[in-house]
Amino acid sequence: MTSLTIAGLEGRPVSVADSTLAHFASDLEGSLLRPENPGYADSVALWNGMITKRPAVVVRAGSTADAIRTVDFARAEGLELSIRGGGHNIAGLALTDGGVTLDLSALRQVDVDADAGLARVQPGATLGDVDRATQAHGLATTLGFVSATGVAGLTLGGGFGYLTRRFGWTVDDLEEIEIVTADGALRRASRTVEPELFWAIRGGGGNFGVATEFTFRLHPVGPQVTAGLIAWPAAEADRVLDAFRRVTDAAPRELTLAVLRRNAPPAPWLPESAHGTPIILVVVCHSGTPDEARTDLEPLSSLGEPLANLVQEKDYTAQQAMLDATQPKGMHFYWKSEFVPGLSEGLLAAYQEQFVDLKAPANQIVLFHVGGALNEHPEDDGAVGNRDAAFACVTQAMWAPDSPAADANREWVRGAWQAMKPFSTGGNYVNFQTDDEPDERTRESYRGNLARLEAAKAAYDPDNLFRVNRNIRG
Ligand SMILES: Cc1cc2nc3c(=O)[nH]c(=O)nc-3n(C[C@H](O)[C@H](O)[C@H](O)COP(=O)(O)OP(=O)(O)OC[C@H]3O[C@@H](n4cnc5c(N)ncnc54)[C@H](O)[C@@H]3O)c2cc1C
């Protein structure tokens, strides 16, 4: 009898008979893929090209029932199991090396009930899938800044984007989830049904099971917003940061800004003479009226001589995809994040200092304004916590796979992050953690909610079947 060796849960390889695998595969509505099968390469190609993990088998789920079958199979055989949504996690958590990857990316249905103001979303949907479906009704829920990101991973880690200041973390608008837990049960959880499970998955990542459907509360947004970006030469950085601070201080909830320092990309909307030179950019999304946007943005739009001002009335869906081209799939990415409570002099000085002599073409530090609705919830409203965050500070490096600058870029990120860490709330975003970050960082991101999260993990996944994630039992 022949068999396949698959990575086991206890760190030991497990021999699974071909007949057992064949029996499992024959039950699937989707397909079971080995490395030699068409489709396998797509399933293991992640956004972060640095990740080279190779599962022994990939289950391309064709239905919720396939997710249940896979959980039962992995548990029964004692196999390491990973879950792939959009494949965007920077740490490559979608894949296991040598184990079983459950790839949900074919399940992308989004059903909008405009009258009820709800969207039901399958776990393979991207942010763009959801935005397109909900905006057809002039509705939206809070999702992130790059449209190819998976809804599943983003939501389970908390989620933030241009609408966070109005509506809170993405999980604040999560009404219900359908999830396959480690015992193979398909459960629905909400604030009133299985409330402890619901509390835990609102930020607890993939620790609790395979999410097979998300139900989000929707809000009227757009379809037109006043949005885009303004870019200045870095020589203007002090004045831009001062205006950024004043505008964010006074901003209504409809206005979200992010500031970025980097070297100018060779983009057609920038003068050629600026390409490769240090610049400072402010990204803008105002979902109020155009008149309100004009007034609220005046301190920025009247500032100095911008290299480009692309702020205009545009589709919300276009704004949601505006940054896509800056984050091409397959490049190598390395990030570090902290939540910060405000824009102190010290933080802004450190921010500026990190760019002296920065040569890397695509490295940047971003300060996303997130303060607003999320601060109005108690810290223990969902595992996500971090209700004292006003900005997310994210240091990002990107380089081509064959670049010799990998080590220098990682070093730069770590150095810049260390310089800004003293200004942190003490919390960081679990969804921005890289694979070299210790378990301690995961625990830090949950702060005062950690003990309750651990208790929920012990109740719902006592054997830690769901461990290929930012694992709270790590
Ligand atoms: C370019 C880029 C931009 C981003 N911008 C933002 C942003 O604006 N706001 C923000 O909040 N985040 C942002 N993120 C971070 C993003 O939220 C995380 O990377 C998230 O993990 C991506 O989800 P995914 O489904 O694509 O991930 P995957 O890599 O597919 O999965 C990551 C992990 O999520 C869990 N998971 C995924 N699907 C399921 C499921 N169905 N059931 C249970 N667990 C599951 C698993 O633990 C899995 O290992 C961004 C990421 C990238 C790469």
The ligand as an ORCA input file, in Angstrom:
! r2SCAN-3c Opt
* xyz 0 1
  C      -1.253     44.986      0.411
  C      -1.951     44.793      1.702
  C      -2.715     45.801      2.218
  C      -3.380     45.622      3.431
  N      -4.155     46.631      3.896
  C      -4.867     46.432      5.033
  C      -5.772     47.419      5.485
  O      -5.923     48.460      4.884
  N      -6.470     47.169      6.623
  C      -6.323     46.005      7.310
  O      -7.004     45.836      8.317
  N      -5.468     45.058      6.910
  C      -4.745     45.245      5.783
  N      -3.892     44.285      5.362
  C      -3.614     43.130      6.218
  C      -4.598     42.038      5.969
  O      -5.728     42.291      6.745
  C      -3.991     40.697      6.379
  O      -2.859     40.458      5.584
  C      -4.965     39.546      6.254
  O      -4.406     38.415      6.885
  C      -5.270     39.236      4.824
  O      -6.325     38.333      4.749
  P      -6.349     37.196      3.622
  O      -7.628     36.483      3.719
  O      -5.971     37.805      2.314
  O      -5.150     36.338      4.189
  P      -4.650     34.841      4.008
  O      -3.179     34.968      3.814
  O      -5.421     34.064      3.046
  O      -4.955     34.283      5.443
  C      -4.290     34.755      6.565
  C      -4.747     34.059      7.797
  O      -6.068     34.456      8.086
  C      -6.768     33.368      8.616
  N      -7.881     33.042      7.720
  C      -8.059     33.413      6.443
  N      -9.237     32.976      6.005
  C      -9.811     32.324      7.025
  C     -11.048     31.676      7.202
  N     -11.959     31.599      6.250
  N     -11.312     31.112      8.403
  C     -10.431     31.182      9.416
  N      -9.244     31.788      9.294
  C      -8.940     32.359      8.119
  C      -5.829     32.227      8.753
  O      -5.198     32.249     10.010
  C      -4.826     32.544      7.706
  O      -3.637     31.931      7.987
  C      -3.235     44.431      4.141
  C      -2.457     43.410      3.619
  C      -1.833     43.584      2.408
  C      -1.008     42.491      1.883
*
